[in-house]
Amino acid sequence: MMLEPGRSTHKSREIGVQASDEVMQILEAFRAAYNSVDIAALEALVAEDVRWEHHNRFKGTGRAPLMQSILDFAERMPGRYFDPPTRVAVNGQTVFVERKWRATPVRSDAAWGWEAGVPTSMDTCSVYVIDAGKIVEWGDYG
């Protein structure tokens, strides 16, 4: 299913101005858990029915498949990580995070243009939708 620009498929409440600290705490906790492959912490941060994708690469629905995807990438790219954000924009429940993703693949992957043992990086924009303190959508561009 394709989303219309600016629309989420998740019914939710407005976050409001005072929630911006909460939003930043959620996003930093997610980045730290992703970088350290802390699956228990990641599971606590995402909704059971989370929708996720790396545009033009892969997508899925559900917490368990997302956790498996993160584990699979961690195996292929031990030590892969997101840098701290260079820019963050919030519009209601939708948060845009610009940053760099870095890794050194253990094996080559022509689809991604990766060579085994050669460090790689990617400028990314991650788009999150946060509802009731949980990430309900996560999409990466880059």
MDAnalysis code that builds the backbone (N, CA, C; Angstrom):
import MDAnalysis as mda
import numpy as np

u = mda.Universe.empty(426, n_residues=142, atom_resindex=np.repeat(np.arange(142), 3), trajectory=True)
u.add_TopologyAttr("name", ["N", "CA", "C"] * 142)
u.add_TopologyAttr("resid", np.arange(1, 143))
u.add_TopologyAttr("resname", ["MET", "MET", "LEU", "GLU", "PRO", "GLY", "ARG", "SER", "THR", "HIS", "LYS", "SER", "ARG", "GLU", "ILE", "GLY", "VAL", "GLN", "ALA", "SER", "ASP", "GLU", "VAL", "MET", "GLN", "ILE", "LEU", "GLU", "ALA", "PHE", "ARG", "ALA", "ALA", "TYR", "ASN", "SER", "VAL", "ASP", "ILE", "ALA", "ALA", "LEU", "GLU", "ALA", "LEU", "VAL", "ALA", "GLU", "ASP", "VAL", "ARG", "TRP", "GLU", "HIS", "HIS", "ASN", "ARG", "PHE", "LYS", "GLY", "THR", "GLY", "ARG", "ALA", "PRO", "LEU", "MET", "GLN", "SER", "ILE", "LEU", "ASP", "PHE", "ALA", "GLU", "ARG", "MET", "PRO", "GLY", "ARG", "TYR", "PHE", "ASP", "PRO", "PRO", "THR", "ARG", "VAL", "ALA", "VAL", "ASN", "GLY", "GLN", "THR", "VAL", "PHE", "VAL", "GLU", "ARG", "LYS", "TRP", "ARG", "ALA", "THR", "PRO", "VAL", "ARG", "SER", "ASP", "ALA", "ALA", "TRP", "GLY", "TRP", "GLU", "ALA", "GLY", "VAL", "PRO", "THR", "SER", "MET", "ASP", "THR", "CYS", "SER", "VAL", "TYR", "VAL", "ILE", "ASP", "ALA", "GLY", "LYS", "ILE", "VAL", "GLU", "TRP", "GLY", "ASP", "TYR", "GLY"])
u.atoms.positions = np.array([
    [0.832, -1.161, 0.000],
    [0.000, 0.000, 0.000],
    [0.886, 1.236, 0.000],
    [0.578, 2.171, -0.877],
    [1.346, 3.415, -0.975],
    [0.705, 4.470, -0.073],
    [1.522, 5.227, 0.610],
    [1.033, 6.317, 1.441],
    [0.994, 7.593, 0.632],
    [-0.029, 8.382, 0.858],
    [-0.076, 9.700, 0.248],
    [0.909, 10.594, 0.988],
    [1.517, 11.554, 0.304],
    [2.452, 12.451, 0.986],
    [1.789, 13.087, 2.204],
    [2.510, 13.072, 3.315],
    [2.021, 13.687, 4.528],
    [0.973, 12.902, 5.271],
    [0.722, 11.654, 4.872],
    [-0.322, 10.863, 5.519],
    [0.270, 9.614, 6.146],
    [-0.278, 9.237, 7.251],
    [0.097, 8.011, 7.936],
    [-1.102, 7.095, 7.941],
    [-0.870, 5.802, 7.940],
    [-1.976, 4.853, 8.018],
    [-2.363, 4.594, 9.464],
    [-1.630, 5.159, 10.408],
    [-1.868, 4.919, 11.823],
    [-2.799, 5.974, 12.389],
    [-3.887, 5.555, 13.061],
    [-4.750, 6.496, 13.759],
    [-4.068, 6.860, 15.063],
    [-4.026, 8.149, 15.355],
    [-3.293, 8.538, 16.550],
    [-3.648, 9.934, 17.004],
    [-3.088, 10.290, 18.147],
    [-3.288, 11.617, 18.717],
    [-2.165, 12.550, 18.267],
    [-2.372, 13.833, 18.373],
    [-1.306, 14.789, 18.103],
    [-0.324, 14.772, 19.272],
    [0.938, 14.861, 18.993],
    [1.942, 14.830, 20.050],
    [1.964, 16.152, 20.812],
    [1.936, 17.268, 20.157],
    [1.963, 18.556, 20.835],
    [3.369, 19.043, 21.098],
    [3.498, 20.316, 21.327],
    [4.791, 20.968, 21.447],
    [5.600, 20.422, 22.613],
    [4.995, 20.170, 23.748],
    [5.737, 19.765, 24.925],
    [6.308, 18.353, 24.812],
    [5.905, 17.599, 23.840],
    [6.406, 16.236, 23.687],
    [7.726, 16.177, 22.937],
    [8.254, 17.302, 22.481],
    [9.469, 17.251, 21.675],
    [10.645, 16.644, 22.432],
    [10.771, 16.910, 23.724],
    [11.834, 16.268, 24.503],
    [11.626, 14.761, 24.544],
    [10.377, 14.342, 24.723],
    [10.054, 12.911, 24.730],
    [10.408, 12.276, 23.384],
    [10.060, 12.967, 22.314],
    [10.360, 12.452, 20.974],
    [11.866, 12.290, 20.798],
    [12.638, 13.285, 21.193],
    [14.087, 13.197, 21.042],
    [14.663, 12.078, 21.911],
    [14.108, 11.859, 23.082],
    [14.560, 10.759, 23.935],
    [14.268, 9.414, 23.288],
    [13.104, 9.284, 22.682],
    [12.740, 8.041, 21.993],
    [13.706, 7.792, 20.838],
    [13.965, 8.833, 20.052],
    [14.837, 8.665, 18.891],
    [16.277, 8.368, 19.293],
    [16.765, 9.006, 20.339],
    [18.128, 8.724, 20.786],
    [18.221, 7.321, 21.377],
    [17.199, 6.904, 22.112],
    [17.185, 5.536, 22.647],
    [17.152, 4.519, 21.508],
    [16.397, 4.825, 20.460],
    [16.335, 3.930, 19.299],
    [17.700, 3.845, 18.615],
    [18.338, 5.003, 18.404],
    [19.661, 5.011, 17.757],
    [20.673, 4.218, 18.588],
    [20.688, 4.434, 19.892],
    [21.622, 3.713, 20.764],
    [21.358, 2.212, 20.734],
    [20.087, 1.823, 20.779],
    [19.743, 0.393, 20.759],
    [20.072, -0.224, 19.399],
    [19.800, 0.503, 18.313],
    [20.149, 0.020, 16.971],
    [21.660, -0.173, 16.866],
    [22.411, 0.833, 17.286],
    [23.870, 0.774, 17.162],
    [24.479, -0.356, 17.967],
    [23.895, -0.677, 19.127],
    [24.434, -1.743, 19.977],
    [23.717, -3.075, 19.783],
    [22.773, -3.117, 18.847],
    [21.964, -4.311, 18.560],
    [21.318, -4.831, 19.857],
    [20.735, -3.911, 20.602],
    [20.025, -4.248, 21.829],
    [18.563, -4.526, 21.466],
    [18.277, -5.767, 21.135],
    [16.953, -6.144, 20.636],
    [15.865, -5.883, 21.676],
    [16.130, -6.174, 22.938],
    [15.123, -5.938, 23.975],
    [14.754, -4.452, 24.043],
    [15.746, -3.573, 23.979],
    [15.480, -2.132, 24.009],
    [14.727, -1.698, 22.749],
    [15.115, -2.232, 21.589],
    [14.419, -1.900, 20.346],
    [12.961, -2.339, 20.410],
    [12.729, -3.553, 20.903],
    [11.355, -4.054, 20.992],
    [10.490, -3.158, 21.873],
    [11.078, -2.600, 22.919],
    [10.328, -1.727, 23.820],
    [9.987, -0.390, 23.165],
    [10.704, -0.018, 22.128],
    [10.518, 1.289, 21.492],
    [9.584, 1.271, 20.291],
    [9.344, 0.100, 19.713],
    [8.519, 0.042, 18.502],
    [7.200, -0.673, 18.780],
    [6.177, -0.238, 18.068],
    [4.852, -0.845, 18.196],
    [4.858, -2.258, 17.615],
    [3.984, -3.084, 18.111],
    [3.864, -4.468, 17.627],
    [3.616, -4.498, 16.111],
    [2.812, -3.547, 15.612],
    [2.449, -3.523, 14.187],
    [3.226, -2.470, 13.401],
    [4.446, -2.169, 13.833],
    [5.271, -1.163, 13.174],
    [5.410, -1.460, 11.681],
    [5.339, -0.399, 10.879],
    [5.599, -0.511, 9.434],
    [6.974, 0.067, 9.196],
    [7.806, -0.635, 8.409],
    [9.192, -0.207, 8.211],
    [9.633, -0.519, 6.795],
    [10.568, 0.306, 6.323],
    [11.138, 0.044, 4.996],
    [12.381, 0.886, 4.758],
    [13.211, 0.375, 3.907],
    [14.282, 1.168, 3.308],
    [13.840, 1.320, 1.859],
    [13.431, 2.522, 1.506],
    [12.797, 2.749, 0.210],
    [13.670, 2.235, -0.928],
    [13.041, 1.531, -1.831],
    [13.657, 0.900, -3.005],
    [14.518, -0.307, -2.648],
    [14.464, -0.789, -1.401],
    [15.285, -1.942, -1.001],
    [14.430, -3.054, -0.399],
    [13.727, -2.758, 0.695],
    [12.924, -3.768, 1.380],
    [11.917, -3.078, 2.286],
    [10.885, -3.816, 2.694],
    [9.906, -3.283, 3.632],
    [9.188, -4.420, 4.326],
    [8.535, -4.081, 5.417],
    [7.810, -5.087, 6.164],
    [6.875, -4.461, 7.174],
    [6.152, -5.321, 7.857],
    [5.234, -4.910, 8.911],
    [5.430, -5.848, 10.091],
    [5.494, -5.281, 11.266],
    [5.562, -6.071, 12.478],
    [6.904, -5.974, 13.173],
    [6.831, -6.016, 14.507],
    [8.029, -5.908, 15.338],
    [8.989, -7.076, 15.119],
    [8.478, -8.297, 15.132],
    [9.362, -9.472, 15.011],
    [10.144, -9.469, 13.697],
    [9.491, -9.239, 12.544],
    [10.272, -9.196, 11.299],
    [11.294, -8.049, 11.275],
    [10.964, -6.912, 11.891],
    [11.920, -5.810, 11.955],
    [13.134, -6.211, 12.787],
    [12.904, -6.842, 13.915],
    [14.023, -7.268, 14.762],
    [14.910, -8.268, 14.011],
    [14.296, -9.179, 13.246],
    [15.076, -10.138, 12.474],
    [15.894, -9.435, 11.399],
    [15.310, -8.435, 10.751],
    [16.034, -7.671, 9.733],
    [17.235, -6.956, 10.352],
    [17.042, -6.361, 11.526],
    [18.146, -5.679, 12.213],
    [19.236, -6.678, 12.573],
    [18.858, -7.848, 13.074],
    [19.843, -8.884, 13.403],
    [20.592, -9.357, 12.160],
    [19.867, -9.534, 11.049],
    [20.505, -9.969, 9.801],
    [21.535, -8.945, 9.326],
    [21.181, -7.663, 9.382],
    [22.129, -6.629, 8.965],
    [23.320, -6.569, 9.905],
    [23.080, -6.755, 11.201],
    [24.177, -6.719, 12.170],
    [25.161, -7.865, 11.910],
    [24.649, -8.987, 11.446],
    [25.523, -10.119, 11.110],
    [26.359, -9.803, 9.867],
    [25.728, -9.188, 8.876],
    [26.427, -8.836, 7.639],
    [27.349, -7.645, 7.813],
    [27.026, -6.801, 8.795],
    [27.739, -5.550, 9.014],
    [28.005, -5.350, 10.504],
    [28.845, -6.179, 11.118],
    [29.099, -5.988, 12.554],
    [29.613, -4.575, 12.810],
    [29.076, -3.950, 13.829],
    [29.507, -2.598, 14.163],
    [28.863, -1.506, 13.337],
    [27.868, -1.834, 12.505],
    [27.218, -0.784, 11.710],
    [26.495, 0.147, 12.658],
    [26.386, 1.421, 12.272],
    [25.782, 2.384, 13.189],
    [25.290, 3.631, 12.464],
    [24.369, 4.314, 13.135],
    [23.918, 5.633, 12.724],
    [24.713, 6.668, 13.511],
    [25.230, 7.696, 12.816],
    [25.827, 8.845, 13.485],
    [24.723, 9.623, 14.214],
    [25.108, 10.511, 15.130],
    [24.098, 11.416, 15.700],
    [23.462, 12.240, 14.577],
    [22.248, 12.679, 14.765],
    [21.577, 13.466, 13.726],
    [22.312, 14.756, 13.401],
    [22.269, 15.125, 12.129],
    [22.768, 16.433, 11.722],
    [21.624, 17.434, 11.645],
    [20.398, 16.916, 11.475],
    [19.219, 17.775, 11.420],
    [17.999, 16.938, 11.785],
    [17.091, 17.535, 12.548],
    [15.840, 16.889, 12.936],
    [14.714, 17.889, 12.715],
    [13.629, 17.431, 12.105],
    [12.435, 18.256, 11.933],
    [11.231, 17.456, 12.402],
    [10.353, 18.125, 13.133],
    [9.166, 17.471, 13.679],
    [7.939, 18.176, 13.137],
    [6.990, 17.383, 12.662],
    [5.713, 17.899, 12.195],
    [4.632, 17.000, 12.784],
    [4.051, 17.418, 13.889],
    [3.064, 16.581, 14.567],
    [3.729, 15.323, 15.084],
    [3.288, 14.188, 14.611],
    [3.847, 12.899, 15.033],
    [4.984, 12.427, 14.131],
    [5.215, 13.115, 13.047],
    [6.209, 12.690, 12.070],
    [7.520, 13.414, 12.336],
    [8.597, 12.621, 12.378],
    [9.921, 13.161, 12.675],
    [10.867, 12.778, 11.542],
    [11.594, 13.755, 11.025],
    [12.558, 13.559, 9.956],
    [13.954, 13.706, 10.555],
    [14.797, 12.706, 10.352],
    [16.133, 12.712, 10.938],
    [17.168, 12.527, 9.830],
    [17.990, 13.537, 9.634],
    [19.073, 13.470, 8.648],
    [20.350, 13.070, 9.383],
    [21.063, 12.079, 8.826],
    [22.292, 11.591, 9.460],
    [23.029, 10.669, 8.503],
    [24.163, 10.181, 8.962],
    [24.965, 9.257, 8.165],
    [24.917, 7.878, 8.812],
    [24.847, 6.846, 7.970],
    [24.917, 5.453, 8.402],
    [26.265, 4.926, 7.934],
    [26.960, 4.193, 8.809],
    [28.302, 3.702, 8.487],
    [28.414, 2.218, 8.810],
    [29.241, 1.526, 8.034],
    [29.444, 0.093, 8.267],
    [30.643, -0.400, 7.474],
    [31.092, -1.590, 7.849],
    [32.098, -2.316, 7.077],
    [31.551, -3.723, 6.852],
    [31.151, -4.026, 5.628],
    [30.543, -5.334, 5.357],
    [31.547, -6.478, 5.486],
    [31.046, -7.633, 5.937],
    [31.901, -8.818, 6.024],
    [31.926, -9.575, 4.699],
    [30.945, -9.298, 3.835],
    [30.948, -9.899, 2.490],
    [30.419, -8.876, 1.483],
    [30.815, -9.062, 0.251],
    [30.404, -8.142, -0.813],
    [28.927, -8.310, -1.119],
    [28.311, -7.229, -1.562],
    [26.900, -7.246, -1.947],
    [26.731, -6.276, -3.111],
    [26.615, -6.814, -4.308],
    [26.530, -5.989, -5.516],
    [25.278, -5.112, -5.520],
    [24.181, -5.605, -4.961],
    [22.943, -4.829, -4.954],
    [23.104, -3.514, -4.190],
    [23.904, -3.520, -3.158],
    [24.155, -2.313, -2.371],
    [25.446, -1.619, -2.793],
    [26.267, -2.283, -3.601],
    [27.539, -1.719, -4.009],
    [28.609, -1.821, -2.926],
    [28.502, -2.829, -2.065],
    [29.431, -2.999, -0.955],
    [30.498, -4.022, -1.299],
    [31.720, -3.773, -0.834],
    [32.820, -4.719, -0.968],
    [33.230, -5.179, 0.419],
    [33.467, -6.474, 0.556],
    [33.860, -7.037, 1.843],
    [35.087, -6.322, 2.399],
    [35.017, -5.929, 3.664],
    [36.146, -5.305, 4.335],
    [36.382, -3.848, 4.015],
    [35.600, -3.265, 3.118],
    [35.779, -1.865, 2.728],
    [34.708, -1.019, 3.423],
    [35.116, -0.085, 4.274],
    [34.124, 0.757, 4.963],
    [33.224, 1.483, 3.957],
    [31.965, 1.610, 4.330],
    [30.999, 2.297, 3.492],
    [30.165, 3.224, 4.361],
    [29.579, 4.222, 3.744],
    [28.674, 5.112, 4.470],
    [27.575, 5.568, 3.529],
    [26.505, 6.027, 4.109],
    [25.351, 6.438, 3.333],
    [24.685, 7.613, 4.038],
    [24.474, 8.711, 3.317],
    [23.669, 9.796, 3.860],
    [22.224, 9.318, 3.853],
    [21.548, 9.443, 4.992],
    [20.180, 8.950, 5.087],
    [19.254, 10.014, 5.653],
    [17.996, 9.851, 5.336],
    [16.930, 10.578, 6.004],
    [15.971, 9.515, 6.514],
    [15.862, 9.426, 7.821],
    [14.928, 8.495, 8.441],
    [13.664, 9.266, 8.793],
    [12.525, 8.667, 8.477],
    [11.235, 9.274, 8.786],
    [10.530, 8.348, 9.763],
    [10.201, 8.884, 10.924],
    [9.522, 8.122, 11.966],
    [8.147, 8.725, 12.214],
    [7.200, 7.863, 12.543],
    [5.921, 8.308, 13.094],
    [5.860, 7.726, 14.496],
    [5.619, 8.592, 15.469],
    [5.603, 8.188, 16.870],
    [4.201, 8.413, 17.418],
    [3.677, 7.384, 18.065],
    [2.344, 7.464, 18.651],
    [2.382, 6.821, 20.034],
    [1.908, 7.537, 21.022],
    [1.833, 7.032, 22.401],
    [3.180, 6.477, 22.871],
    [4.258, 7.178, 22.506],
    [5.583, 6.793, 22.973],
    [6.226, 5.634, 22.231],
    [5.616, 5.181, 21.142],
    [6.155, 4.068, 20.354],
    [6.369, 4.497, 18.906],
    [7.387, 3.931, 18.281],
    [7.603, 4.144, 16.853],
    [6.634, 3.228, 16.109],
    [5.732, 3.827, 15.322],
    [4.751, 3.033, 14.586],
    [5.091, 2.933, 13.098],
    [5.963, 3.818, 12.631],
    [6.469, 3.749, 11.257],
    [7.919, 4.202, 11.251],
    [8.726, 3.541, 10.419],
    [10.128, 3.924, 10.236],
    [10.484, 3.666, 8.783],
    [10.863, 4.720, 8.080],
    [11.302, 4.597, 6.699],
    [12.634, 5.294, 6.515],
    [13.548, 4.635, 5.818],
    [14.856, 5.228, 5.522],
    [14.965, 5.518, 4.035],
    [15.540, 6.657, 3.728],
    [15.878, 7.043, 2.364],
    [17.387, 7.242, 2.331],
    [18.040, 6.664, 1.368],
    [19.475, 6.856, 1.258],
    [20.137, 5.652, 0.641],
])
